[in-house]
Amino acid sequence: MNNETASVNSNVVSLADYQKSDAPAPRKKFEDLPPAAQRALLEAEARREAEQQAETAKEIGGRGGKDPARYGDWEIKGRTIDF
């Protein structure tokens, strides 16, 4: 049994064995990437820019004031409002 355990443990490779250095792998230049990867990066950048430029939708018929979930303000005109 001990021989079996020893042989199993000798086959276990730790994560430290795979890590050669703490430095991250060097990044490839954009021009060195395959065309599919270049397209994916350009599309992701366009999506991020569109998200930043998009306005949040205006609330129609809302209660006004601060968001009660964030500020704990459940009272409107002296009445406690519960959703």
N, C-alpha and C positions, 0 to 999 in steps of 0.2 A: 504494500500500500504506500509506503514512504517513497519507494522508487517511482511509483506512478505519479504521486504528487509532485515530486521533484521534476519529473519530465514535463508535466503540465505547466509548472511555474517557469520552467526555462523557456517555454514557448511564448510566454506573455511578454509583450513589448510595451513599454511605458510610453506615454506621450512625450516625455523628455527625449526619448530616442529619436523621435521624428522631428523635433524642433532643433534646427541647426543653429539658429540665432534668434534673438528677440526682435531684430529689425524686420519690418514688413518687406514683402517681396517688392522689387522695383516695378513701378507702373509702366505699362507700354505706352508709347506715343499713340495718339489718335490715328495717325496715318499707318501705323504698323498693325492695327486691328483689322480683322476680316470685315468685309463690307456689311454683313448682317449685324455685327456688333456696332459698327459705326452708325447704321440706321437706327438701331435700338437706343443708342445714347442720344442721338439727335431728337428722336421722338420723346424720350423721357425729359429732355431739357425743355422741349416745346410744351409738354404737359405741365411741368413745374411753373413755367412762365404764365401759362393760361390760368392756373390755379391762383397765382398771386394777383393777377389782374382782374379776376372775376370778383364782382361785388356780391356780398351776401344778400339774400332776398329780404325785402322789406316785409315786416309783419303787418298784415291787414286786420284791423279790428282787435289788436292786442290791448293789453291792460295798461301799457305805458309804464314808465319808471324802470327801476332796476329789476334785473332778473331775480325772482324770489328764490329760486333754487341756489343761486350763487350767494345772495346777500341775506337770506333768511327773512325777507320782508314779505310776510304773508298777509299783511293788513292793508286794505284799500278803503279809504274814507271812513276809518273807524270800525270797519267790519273785518273779521278774520276770514280770509278766503282759503278754502281747501279744495284742491283740484280733485 
